[in-house]
Amino acid sequence: MNMMKAHTFLCAALALWGSAANAQQSVRLGAEVERIENPLLSNVSPGGATVVRLLPSYEYETQRDRIRSRFTLGAVLERSSNTQLLASRDYPSLGYTWGYTWPTASLELRASLAESATRNTELQDFGRVTVDSRERTVLAGATWTKELTARTRMALGFEDNRVSYDTPLLRGYREQEINSRFSWEASERTSYFIEPAHARLTPSGAGATSTLNRLLVGMTGELAPDWSLTVFGGQARTGSTQKRSDNVGGLRLNYAGSRISTAVEWARDMEPVGTIAGYARTEALRLRVAYQLTDKATVAATASRSRSVGFTSGTGSVISVTLENELAERWSSVLGVEDRRATDVVGATGRGWAVRAGLVYLFSGR
């Protein structure tokens, strides 16, 4: 009997050790100080604020046989010297992904909660400035992928996205989307795809429900050993009190050299917006160039421009330069400057800038 118990305990210990051997975890602790002038990009600057920010995050990932999972936990803790301009807030984030793989198919389930500041998300996504408030996004989704032949693959997905704000000037909504993708590998370097999708957006409280039907056709390929390109286009049709059709599309061009890397992205789409709790046409252009100065230092310049059309129209641009330097095995520093501009629907323009310095600690291991 004792031998049986010892054998059972040994098997359980070995199974637990084998499971732990396939687990990876990482801890990231960041702290930074940022001086922001005219954070809401007013026509006449009311001044600025100094923000002290802590950015802790944790990730735990496991891989065992056909099952994989990833758990993430993080937060952005901000304290402002001028709460009349920028509120002191905490923005938590939480995410979990579970996947199972068969020889020719895979299933992925995911759920997440994330909070952020609207002064950042509204400018980046729609090119416009709103009040400084909290945006909360709760997402649940699933994706099923199946290899049909050696060169063809099909994917079916579903997402339930709920967005809420802590200000009455923005309206929350719930968006449910069903999407699919059929891809065909024409060669080792080139593949083509077609993506039909249907979404339904329901405003919080009273309001008309909106629908979105989108069809995209595109290709992705390797132009050269260091160059890759993805390009797609199609049409989107929204349905609500007013129906509208728009051409949509985008491209992504990437270059990864030994010391220099660049990325160019452009997209035109129909996106949900909190001002009207409906869909609006958006355009975004982004350029990033990074250069490795030394083995431990990299400088990167980024320029982006976003625009929305219609009742929520606006145009915003952000130009930033960042220097990252590895100080030790697990320590690095970050220095950055940023220039922001926004133009509203009547043509009024506001401009602001920011300077930040930060320190990052990163641990990764089993």
Phi, psi and omega in degrees: 000316179296323178295322178295318179295319180296319180294318179297317179296319180296318179296319179294320179294319179295320178295318178295319179295320179294322178293317180293330182294337180261016181255140176234140177222151179218144178236129179234125179238120180236146176219134181211157176239130183228132173258120184242121176259132181051062187297331180263010173053050177287160178299318174245121186294127176275003184117203182217186180214149174258126184245125172261127190230133173247137185228078175275146176207153180220140179224134179230121184232136179234150177219114182219118182054246182259000185254136174226151179211153178217129179241130180232143179217129182204177179196155170239114183253112184246137173232124187254143176280345180223091184287350175289331178263312181230126179283153173274117184221164172242133182241098180278161174215145183210135181210150177215134178230133178232134181223149177228136185239129170258175179303325182231017181207164177208153178229133178231130175244138183215151177209144182205156172227131181215141176238148181205173181267132181294336179297337177265311186292320182293322179289317182291322186270322188237357178070022182229164184247134175235186176294159177281109183216180181258134174245126180243131181236124176244122186232139172224137183202168179211146178222129177247126180239136183222130173276117181278315175222188179295337183241356183239147181215147179232142179226137175237135183220158176218138178223138173241114188239123179240126183238133179222158181230160178257026177225142178287352179284344177238143183252133177285166181201168174234125180242126176245129186229136171246124182227159179214161180212129175242122183235150181223125179274107180285329178204184179293338184251346188228138174219152180241154181211158174226135186229099169271147180208150176224134181226153179227127183243127180241119179292153174288134183078214181279152179149157181281142177281140179247150176235156179221127173241127185228141176226121181239144173230134183200184179215154174225139184199166177258111182285324180203173181306330183250000185240139175222148184220136170232128180222140182208158179200164181171209182220147176233140180231125178257148179228127178196220174297330175234133178262143184210143175242139180220147171282135180232162180172185180179173176207154175223121179239123183235143174228131180231098178262187181292325180233335182247138173224141180226156177212133177236128180227136174221138181212143173229123189207178172250120186235150175287140183229139186285343180295318182247357184051048179207192183262143176222151179282135181231153174224141181217138178228133183219136178230131179227133177231126179236140180228129180274105182292312178222185177295340185239000183230136180223134175247138183225138176241134182229135175230130180222151178219128180231152184209143173236151186240141178114211182299329182261023188298147178181161179226130180227148178222145180225128175237128183219152174230130185229138175242119177249132184226128177278116183273321180210190185301321184238006183242141177213159179241156180225128173235138183206151173231151185212141176238130182236143175219148178214142177235126184271189188294334180263003177094002178287138185242138175232152183221144177210167180217166181211148175230133181221153176221136184214165179229137186231134172244131183227125175239134179220134180177186180274000000 
